[in-house]
């Protein structure tokens, strides 16, 4: 799908010619992949700038872990974590910053501080007011599928499509244009079994029925470890690249990844093979 996202400052992100890379900056002590590594704001800012230099198109800053056993934060604590990082990156780079939050209050403050995209892991269904925040700022919003409980017996593809249809309706009703909406199936431990996540990646193209670009974030996820037998997230880089390249063939417009440098190389080879005469 060819599409264009317009950022609050008028800049445009073109989707479709090649997949965009979103680099991950977890400002959390309990992230599943790199919890605690970037808890110091200065270290997190430096990491975000490194991802930008490596070729990330977007950096995604999050202050609350989304792992199943994570501790939920109040908005004040989350803001204390992410605001110095957003301000620090924005002061030294013009790379678009997305704020990874489901809280309207956090999204509002982040956008005022220099973030340009809202990335909501609850698809605007935990705090629907977040969609209005994105609309007022003219920011794109990423709506991810999530579930409180795992149910291995449900039709997960139908569930994801229904959930995201509701999320899109919330965003549209709040004034977000459809052209500013991206959808994400929520690969990993977001109320899904490993088998359900694999099926969603296989059927990723079906999300195109929603009329919005698709983001795929399988980076270092437990589903990959389930397949390859590696319990340490940092040892799943090759598996992450394999999953994401498959996703690109199925229409993924944005790839969310921890290991940007390696993904840049992989996507260059993918593009070169596709362009060979």
N, C-alpha and C positions, 0 to 999 in steps of 0.2 A: 504494500500500500504506500503510495506517494502522498505525503502530507507535510505540512509546515506548522511548527509551533511558534507562536509569537511571544516573546518575553516581555516583561513589564517595561523595559527600557526601549522596546521597539525592535530589538535584534530578533533574528529569525533562525530557527533550527530546522533544517531540511531533513526530512525522514524519507527513506526509500531508495535514494541513490546508493547509499551504503548504510549499514547499521551503525548507530551512534553508540559510543561506549560511555557508560556511567560508572565512575570510580567510587568505591565505597570508603567513607571515613566514619568509622564507628567511635563515637566519643563516649564509650560505655565501659564499665568495669566487668560486665558480664555477657558481652556478645559471644555467640557460639564460636565464632571464627578467630577473633583477635581481641577478645575482651581484655581491657586494661592496657593494651599497647599504646593507645592514643588518648588515654584519659587526661594527660597533661595538654592543655590547650596549645601550647607552643609546638609540641610534638605533633599534634593533630593538624595544625596549620601547615607545618612543614611537609607532612604526608600528603595533604591535599594538593599542595603546590607541586610535589613530586609526581603525583598522578597526572596533573595538568601537563607537566613537561613530557611525561611518557606518552601522552596522546589521548587522554580522556577528553571527551566532549562536554561532560557534565561531572561535577563531584557531588555526591549525595552525603549529606551530614546528618547523622542521627544520634540522639542522646539517650534513647530508651531501647534496650534490647528487645527483640521480638521472639526470642527463643521461648519454647513452651513453658519453662519454669521461671521466667524472668520476673523481676520485681517491678510492679507498675510504679511509675513516678508521678508526682504532682507536677503541674506546669512550671512552678518556680524552680524546682530542681532541674528539670529538663532544660529550661531556658539558661540556667547557670552553666550548664555543660556546653550547649551548642552556640550561644551567642558570641563568645569570644572567638570561636573557631570560624564562624561565618564572617564576622567582621575582619578577622585576620586574613582569611583567604581573599575576601573581596578587596581588601586594601592593597594586595600585592599581585592580583591576577584578575583578568576579566572573564575567566571561565565561568559559565553559568553554574550556580549552586542550587541544588534541590534540598529542601528540608524534609527529612524523613520523620514524619509525625502524624498522629491522628488527632491531635489537639488543635482546636481552632485558635486558641490563645497563643500557642507556640508558633503556628504558621503565620499569624499576623505579625508577631514581633520579628520573626526570621525574614519575612519579605521586606519589612521596613529596614532591616539591617543589611540587606544586599542579596538575599536569596531571590531566586527567580522562578522556581518551580516548587509545587507542593507534591509530595510523594506520601500518600496515605495508605498504610497497610491494612486499614479497615474500610477502604472504599467509600469514605464519607458516610458510613453507616453507624459508627460509634459516636461521632460528633458531626452531624450533618451541617452545622454552621461553618465547618471548614471549607465547604464548597463556596459559600458566600464570600469568605475571605479571599479565595483564589479569584473569584469573579471581580471583586472590587479592585484588586491589584492588577488585573489583567494577566494573571499567571496561569500557565498550564497546570493541570492537575493529573496525577497518576493515581488510578483507582485499582487497588489490589483486592483480590478475593481472599477471604479469611474465614475460619470457622473456630468456634470455641472447642468443639469436640470432634474427634475422629470417628467416622462411620464407614467401615470398609465395604458396606453393602449398598451405599447410595451410588447413583449414576453421577459420578463426579463432574463429568463434562456438562451435563444438564444443570447441575447445581451451580457450577461456576458461571455459566451463561446467564442463569436467572439472577444470581447475586449481582453480577456486573451490570445487567440491565437495570436493576434497581439503583445501583450506584450512579449510573449514567443519568437516570431520571432525576436523581437528587441534584446532581451537578447542573443539569440543564435548567431545572426549576430555579436554581440559585442564580442563574444568569451566566454560567460558563458556556461558551459556544462549543458545540460538538468538536469543532476543529482544534480545541485546546484540551481535549480529553485523551488520555492514554490509558490502556487497560493492561493489567498484569494478572496472570492466573494464580500467583502465589505459590510457586514451587517450593517444596520443602515441608517443614513441620508447622504448617498453617492449617491445622485441622485436616490433614491428608495422610494417607499411608504412602509408603515409598512407591508402591505399585500405582496408586492414583496419580502421583506426581509424574511418573514415567508416562502414563497414558496421556496426561495433559500435554506433555512435551511432544508426544507423537501426534496429537490432534491439535497442535497449536494454531494451525491455519483456520480452524473452526471459529476461533475468536474474532477473525476478520468479519464474521457475520454481524458483529456489534457496530461496525462502521467506524472504529477507532484504531489507531496504531497500537501495536502490542509491544510491551516490555517483557523480556525474559530475564529472570534472575535466579540461575541455578548455581551460582558461584559457591563452591566449597560445601554445598548443602549435604545434609545427611543422606538424602536419597542416592547421591553419588557414592558415598561411603558404603551404603547398603549393597550396591552393585559390585564395587571393586574390592570390598573388604578392607577399607582403610578408615580407621576411626579418628585420625588426626585431620582436622579440616585443611591445614596447610599442605597436606600431602595429596590433595584432590585437585591440583591445578590442571593437570592434563585432562582429567575427567570433566572439569568445568568447561574447558575449551571445546571438548568433543560435544558436550551437551549444547553449548551455545552455538557452535557452527551448525549443528543439526537444526536448532531453532531458527537460525538465519534462513536456512533453506525452506523453512515453513512460514516465513514471513515476519519474523521478529524484527522490529525497527530499532529497538534500543536493547542493549545488553548491559546488565548491571553486574560488575565484576570487581573482585578484590585485586586481582593480578592483572593490572592494566597493560604493563609492558608486554607480557606474554600474549595477551589477547590482541594487541596491536599487530604483532608479528603474524599471528594466526590469520587474522582478517586480511592482512595484506596478501598472504599466499592464496587465501580463498578468492579474493578479488582478481589476482593475477591469473589464476587458472580459468576463472570465468571469462576473462577478457582476452585470453590467448587466441590467436588467429591460426 
